[in-house]
Amino acid sequence: MGVLVGVDIGGTKTAVVLGRPRNDTLDIIDREVFLTEPGVLSWRDTVARVVHTARQLLRKHEAGSVAGIGISCGGPLDSTAGLIQSPPNLPGWADVPITEELERALGGRAYLQNDANACALAEWRFGAGRGTRNMVFLTFGTGMGAGLVLDGRLYEGTNGLAGEVGHIRLAAEGPEGYGKKGSFEGYCSGGGIARLARSEAEKRLAAGQTASFCPEREGLAGISAETVGRAAEAGDPLALEIFARSGWFLGRALAMIIDLLNPQRIVIGSIYARCRRFIEPSMNEEIAREALAPAAHVCEVVPAVLGETIGDYACLSAAMGAGTWEREER
């Protein structure tokens, strides 16, 4: 078969990746990255650069025909129509017909997926979700989003908004995420953990105490999930308490997902994968307390395994379509 072309479009950088499925694995042949520069370059300029870069890589590796093109991008977007619809980090990208543009320039069929769905496909096909038919992927990074693989196929919902779990309210009050106080994203995301930590540090500082994760120079503004993670690594009790609180809310949300979808596996990326030992105990306690026992019994909660390569695997997985493409091809 021909080669797959993946395009990972972010507000800062865009990556163009070549890959080829081989048995149950995916060989990443090459990649090039360039600055997206929204507001400086138009979407047409960026797409032209994607096409130019892809053609260079195809010539360099004498790759032959293009079997599929996958585009991973933050939403909102219309994956069915292949339109990028003004994501917050891509100003000016209004109803960009990205699949049409790339199909015309490169050949092969193009598929567009939001980044959470593309990452879900990647972990399902090549990572921690391999071998399941019902899997939920949670980002737990800058924000909290989900990709749902149900009955062996990506589930996108009526208009592509399935999996927006970060918007679910878990408490009447609490840190804000996704524009809503007390939301899942407010408690379980990089920004949410930073806001929890700032709130606790502010109380400490007002009482004349210190918080080890509060940088001396930047003060409260310098607190991030990373600084809290380093403090937890050093055994700081307050940092450990913040992660335990995040884990408790994570467990509450996972119990809802388990009861609603009855998945075999929930795969969680980014912060959970790095800080699992601080989050997991309180998470498991809340799952045991809240979820239906038979459903919880058959569901594993595991960290994502593709790590820093997940963006490459994600856009190439999108090039394979939203269903059991690789199985149907055999």
C-alpha positions as CSV (number, residue, x, y, z in Angstrom):
1,M,0.0,0.0,0.0
2,G,1.0,3.7,-0.3
3,V,2.3,5.9,2.4
4,L,0.2,7.9,4.9
5,V,0.6,11.7,5.3
6,G,-0.2,13.1,8.7
7,V,-0.6,16.8,9.5
8,D,-0.7,18.0,13.2
9,I,-1.9,21.6,13.2
10,G,-1.4,23.6,16.4
11,G,-1.5,27.2,17.3
12,T,2.3,27.3,17.7
13,K,3.7,24.6,15.4
14,T,2.5,22.4,12.6
15,A,4.1,19.0,11.9
16,V,4.0,17.0,8.6
17,V,4.6,13.3,9.1
18,L,5.0,10.3,6.8
19,G,4.2,6.8,8.0
20,R,3.3,3.4,6.9
21,P,1.2,0.7,8.7
22,R,3.1,-2.6,9.1
23,N,1.2,-5.5,10.7
24,D,0.0,-4.1,14.0
25,T,2.5,-1.3,14.2
26,L,3.1,2.0,12.5
27,D,6.4,3.0,11.0
28,I,7.0,6.7,11.2
29,I,9.3,7.4,8.2
30,D,10.0,11.1,8.7
31,R,8.6,14.4,10.0
32,E,9.1,18.1,9.5
33,V,7.9,20.9,11.8
34,F,7.4,24.6,11.1
35,L,5.9,27.5,13.0
36,T,2.2,28.0,12.3
37,E,2.2,31.8,13.0
38,P,-1.5,32.4,13.0
39,G,-2.2,36.1,12.6
40,V,1.0,36.4,10.6
41,L,0.4,33.8,7.9
42,S,-3.0,33.2,6.4
43,W,-4.5,29.7,6.5
44,R,-3.8,29.5,2.7
45,D,-0.1,30.3,3.3
46,T,0.0,27.5,6.0
47,V,-1.8,25.0,3.8
48,A,0.6,25.8,1.0
49,R,3.5,25.2,3.3
50,V,2.0,21.9,4.4
51,V,1.7,20.8,0.8
52,H,5.2,21.9,-0.1
53,T,6.6,20.1,3.0
54,A,4.6,16.9,2.3
55,R,5.8,16.8,-1.4
56,Q,9.4,17.3,-0.3
57,L,9.2,14.3,2.2
58,L,7.4,12.2,-0.4
59,R,10.2,12.9,-3.0
60,K,12.9,12.4,-0.4
61,H,11.7,8.9,0.5
62,E,10.5,8.0,-3.0
63,A,7.2,7.1,-1.2
64,G,5.0,6.6,-4.2
65,S,1.2,7.1,-3.9
66,V,-0.6,8.6,-0.9
67,A,-2.9,6.1,0.7
68,G,-4.5,8.6,3.1
69,I,-4.1,12.0,4.7
70,G,-4.9,12.7,8.3
71,I,-5.3,16.1,9.9
72,S,-5.3,16.5,13.6
73,C,-6.4,19.9,14.9
74,G,-8.1,21.5,17.9
75,G,-11.8,22.2,17.5
76,P,-14.3,23.5,16.7
77,L,-14.4,21.7,13.4
78,D,-16.7,19.7,11.2
79,S,-14.9,16.4,10.5
80,T,-17.6,15.2,8.1
81,A,-17.3,18.2,5.9
82,G,-13.6,18.5,6.5
83,L,-13.8,22.1,7.8
84,I,-11.7,23.8,10.4
85,Q,-14.1,26.3,12.1
86,S,-12.2,29.1,13.9
87,P,-10.3,27.3,16.8
88,P,-9.3,29.8,19.5
89,N,-5.6,29.3,18.7
90,L,-6.0,29.7,15.0
91,P,-7.6,33.2,14.4
92,G,-8.8,33.7,10.8
93,W,-9.2,29.9,10.2
94,A,-13.0,30.2,9.5
95,D,-14.5,27.2,7.6
96,V,-11.2,26.2,6.1
97,P,-11.8,23.3,3.7
98,I,-8.7,21.5,4.7
99,T,-9.5,18.0,3.5
100,E,-10.5,19.3,0.0
101,E,-7.3,21.4,-0.3
102,L,-5.0,18.5,0.7
103,E,-6.8,15.9,-1.4
104,R,-6.5,18.1,-4.5
105,A,-2.8,18.8,-3.9
106,L,-1.6,15.4,-2.7
107,G,-4.1,12.8,-3.8
108,G,-5.5,10.1,-1.5
109,R,-8.5,10.6,0.8
110,A,-8.1,13.1,3.6
111,Y,-9.7,12.8,7.1
112,L,-10.0,15.6,9.7
113,Q,-10.3,14.8,13.4
114,N,-10.1,17.0,16.5
115,D,-6.9,16.3,18.5
116,A,-8.6,14.3,21.3
117,N,-10.3,11.9,18.8
118,A,-7.1,11.5,16.8
119,C,-5.1,10.7,20.0
120,A,-7.8,8.2,21.0
121,L,-7.4,6.4,17.6
122,A,-3.6,6.4,18.1
123,E,-3.7,4.9,21.6
124,W,-6.4,2.4,20.5
125,R,-4.6,1.2,17.4
126,F,-1.0,1.4,18.6
127,G,-0.9,2.2,22.3
128,A,-2.5,1.4,25.6
129,G,-5.9,0.8,24.1
130,R,-4.7,-2.0,21.8
131,G,-7.0,-5.0,21.8
132,T,-10.1,-3.3,23.1
133,R,-13.4,-2.7,21.4
134,N,-14.7,-0.1,24.0
135,M,-12.1,2.4,25.1
136,V,-12.2,6.0,26.4
137,F,-9.2,8.3,26.0
138,L,-8.8,11.3,28.2
139,T,-6.3,14.1,27.4
140,F,-5.6,15.5,31.0
141,G,-3.2,18.0,29.6
142,T,-3.7,21.8,29.1
143,G,-7.4,20.9,29.1
144,M,-9.6,17.9,29.6
145,G,-11.1,16.3,26.5
146,A,-12.1,12.7,25.5
147,G,-12.1,10.5,22.5
148,L,-14.5,7.6,22.5
149,V,-14.0,4.3,20.7
150,L,-17.2,2.3,21.1
151,D,-17.8,-1.1,19.5
152,G,-14.6,-0.9,17.6
153,R,-15.2,2.5,16.0
154,L,-14.7,6.1,16.9
155,Y,-17.9,7.7,18.2
156,E,-18.2,11.4,17.3
157,G,-21.8,12.1,18.1
158,T,-24.5,14.0,16.1
159,N,-22.3,17.0,15.2
160,G,-18.9,15.9,16.3
161,L,-19.1,17.1,20.0
162,A,-19.1,13.7,21.7
163,G,-16.4,13.5,24.3
164,E,-16.5,17.1,25.6
165,V,-16.2,15.8,29.2
166,G,-14.3,18.8,30.4
167,H,-17.5,20.8,30.4
168,I,-19.3,18.5,32.9
169,R,-19.8,20.3,36.2
170,L,-18.6,18.2,39.2
171,A,-19.1,20.7,42.0
172,A,-21.3,23.9,42.5
173,E,-18.1,25.9,43.0
174,G,-14.5,25.3,42.2
175,P,-11.7,26.1,39.8
176,E,-12.9,27.2,36.4
177,G,-12.2,25.2,33.3
178,Y,-14.0,25.2,29.9
179,G,-15.7,28.4,31.0
180,K,-17.5,26.7,33.9
181,K,-16.6,26.8,37.7
182,G,-16.3,23.4,39.3
183,S,-16.0,21.6,35.9
184,F,-14.1,18.4,35.2
185,E,-11.5,20.4,33.3
186,G,-11.3,22.8,36.3
187,Y,-10.1,20.1,38.6
188,C,-8.3,17.8,36.1
189,S,-6.1,19.7,33.7
190,G,-2.8,21.6,33.8
191,G,-4.6,24.9,34.2
192,G,-7.0,23.4,36.8
193,I,-4.2,22.0,39.0
194,A,-2.4,25.4,38.7
195,R,-5.5,27.2,39.8
196,L,-6.0,24.9,42.8
197,A,-2.4,25.3,43.8
198,R,-2.6,29.2,43.5
199,S,-5.7,29.2,45.7
200,E,-3.9,27.1,48.4
201,A,-0.7,29.0,48.1
202,E,-2.5,32.3,48.5
203,K,-4.0,31.1,51.8
204,R,-0.5,30.0,53.0
205,L,1.1,33.3,52.1
206,A,-1.7,35.3,53.8
207,A,-1.0,33.3,57.0
208,G,2.7,34.1,56.7
209,Q,3.7,30.6,55.6
210,T,5.3,29.5,52.4
211,A,4.5,27.1,49.5
212,S,7.4,25.2,48.0
213,F,5.8,25.2,44.5
214,C,5.4,29.0,44.4
215,P,8.5,30.5,42.6
216,E,10.2,33.3,44.5
217,R,10.5,35.6,41.4
218,E,7.1,35.1,39.7
219,G,5.1,34.5,42.9
220,L,1.6,33.1,42.4
221,A,1.7,33.8,38.7
222,G,4.6,31.3,38.4
223,I,2.7,28.4,39.8
224,S,2.0,25.7,37.2
225,A,1.1,22.0,37.2
226,E,4.8,21.4,36.5
227,T,6.0,23.3,39.7
228,V,3.4,21.4,41.7
229,G,4.6,18.1,40.2
230,R,8.2,18.9,41.2
231,A,7.1,19.7,44.7
232,A,5.1,16.5,44.9
233,E,8.2,14.5,43.7
234,A,10.1,16.1,46.7
235,G,7.3,15.0,49.1
236,D,5.7,18.3,49.7
237,P,2.5,17.6,51.7
238,L,0.5,20.5,50.1
239,A,1.4,19.5,46.6
240,L,0.5,15.9,47.3
241,E,-2.8,17.1,48.8
242,I,-3.6,19.0,45.6
243,F,-2.9,16.0,43.4
244,A,-5.0,13.9,45.7
245,R,-7.9,16.3,45.4
246,S,-7.6,16.3,41.6
247,G,-7.6,12.5,41.7
248,W,-10.7,12.5,43.8
249,F,-12.6,14.5,41.2
250,L,-11.1,12.4,38.4
251,G,-12.4,9.3,40.1
252,R,-15.9,10.9,40.4
253,A,-15.9,11.7,36.7
254,L,-14.6,8.3,35.7
255,A,-17.3,6.6,37.7
256,M,-19.9,8.5,35.6
257,I,-18.1,7.4,32.4
258,I,-17.9,3.8,33.6
259,D,-21.6,3.7,34.5
260,L,-22.6,5.4,31.2
261,L,-20.4,3.7,28.7
262,N,-19.2,0.4,30.4
263,P,-15.7,0.6,28.7
264,Q,-13.0,-2.0,28.8
265,R,-10.3,0.5,29.3
266,I,-9.9,4.2,30.1
267,V,-6.6,5.5,28.8
268,I,-5.4,8.8,30.3
269,G,-2.6,10.9,28.9
270,S,-0.2,13.7,29.8
271,I,-0.3,14.8,33.5
272,Y,-1.9,11.5,34.6
273,A,0.7,9.5,32.8
274,R,3.5,11.5,34.5
275,C,1.9,11.9,38.0
276,R,-0.1,8.7,38.3
277,R,1.2,7.7,41.7
278,F,0.0,11.0,43.2
279,I,-3.4,10.8,41.6
280,E,-4.3,7.1,41.5
281,P,-5.1,6.3,45.2
282,S,-7.8,8.9,45.6
283,M,-9.1,8.2,42.1
284,N,-9.5,4.5,42.8
285,E,-11.2,5.2,46.1
286,E,-13.8,7.4,44.5
287,I,-14.4,4.9,41.6
288,A,-15.0,2.1,44.1
289,R,-17.4,4.3,46.0
290,E,-19.4,5.7,43.1
291,A,-19.3,3.3,40.1
292,L,-21.4,0.2,39.6
293,A,-19.2,-2.6,40.8
294,P,-19.7,-5.0,37.8
295,A,-18.9,-2.2,35.4
296,A,-15.9,-1.0,37.4
297,H,-14.6,-4.6,37.7
298,V,-14.2,-5.0,33.9
299,C,-12.7,-1.5,33.3
300,E,-9.0,-0.8,33.6
301,V,-7.7,2.7,34.1
302,V,-4.2,3.0,32.5
303,P,-1.8,5.7,31.5
304,A,-1.3,6.5,27.8
305,V,2.0,5.0,26.4
306,L,2.7,6.9,23.2
307,G,4.2,9.8,25.2
308,E,5.8,12.6,23.2
309,T,5.2,10.8,19.9
310,I,1.4,10.8,20.3
311,G,0.9,13.8,18.0
312,D,2.6,11.9,15.1
313,Y,0.7,8.7,15.7
314,A,-2.5,10.7,16.1
315,C,-2.5,12.5,12.7
316,L,-1.3,9.3,11.0
317,S,-4.1,7.3,12.7
318,A,-6.6,10.0,11.5
319,A,-5.3,9.2,7.9
320,M,-6.6,5.6,8.5
321,G,-10.2,6.8,9.0
322,A,-12.4,6.7,12.0
323,G,-13.2,3.0,12.1
324,T,-11.5,-0.4,11.8
325,W,-9.7,0.7,8.6
326,E,-6.5,-1.3,9.2
327,R,-8.5,-4.5,10.0
328,E,-10.6,-4.1,6.9
329,E,-7.5,-3.7,4.7
330,R,-6.1,-7.1,5.6
